Amino acid sequence: MEDRKDKLLKQLEAWNISYRLYQHPPLPTAEDAIAYCKDIDAQYCKNLFL
C-alpha cells in the first residue's frame, strides 16, 4: 500500500510542482529545529501536533 508521503510526492510531480525533500530526526523544540536546519536555504515554519 502506498503511504501518505509517497502519495503526496506523486501528486506534486503530477502537478509539476518542484520541491526539495529534507528529512530530519524528531526535534523537540523550535530552537532545536532552527539550529539543525541553519544551513538550509529555505523558509522556516513551525508545525504543532497535539
C-alpha positions as CSV (number, residue, x, y, z in Angstrom):
1,M,0.0,0.0,0.0
2,E,1.2,3.5,-0.9
3,D,2.0,5.6,2.1
4,R,0.9,9.2,2.6
5,K,4.3,10.7,1.8
6,D,4.6,8.8,-1.5
7,K,1.1,9.8,-2.4
8,L,1.8,13.5,-1.7
9,L,5.1,13.4,-3.6
10,K,3.5,11.7,-6.6
11,Q,0.7,14.4,-6.6
12,L,3.3,17.2,-6.5
13,E,5.0,15.7,-9.5
14,A,1.7,15.3,-11.4
15,W,1.0,19.0,-10.8
16,N,4.6,19.9,-12.0
17,I,5.4,21.4,-8.6
18,S,9.1,21.2,-7.9
19,Y,10.3,20.5,-4.4
20,R,13.3,19.5,-2.2
21,L,12.7,16.9,0.4
22,Y,14.6,17.3,3.7
23,Q,14.4,14.7,6.4
24,H,15.5,15.1,9.9
25,P,15.2,13.4,13.3
26,P,12.5,14.4,15.7
27,L,13.4,17.8,17.2
28,P,11.6,18.7,20.4
29,T,11.7,22.5,20.2
30,A,11.6,25.2,17.5
31,E,15.0,26.3,18.6
32,D,16.4,22.8,18.0
33,A,14.9,22.8,14.6
34,I,16.2,26.2,13.6
35,A,19.7,25.2,14.8
36,Y,19.6,21.8,13.0
37,C,18.4,23.4,9.7
38,K,20.5,26.5,9.8
39,D,22.4,25.6,6.6
40,I,19.3,25.0,4.5
41,D,18.3,27.9,2.3
42,A,14.5,27.8,3.0
43,Q,11.8,29.5,4.9
44,Y,11.2,28.1,8.4
45,C,7.7,27.2,9.5
46,K,6.6,25.6,12.7
47,N,4.2,22.6,12.9
48,L,2.4,21.8,16.1
49,F,0.9,18.3,16.5
50,L,-1.3,17.8,19.6
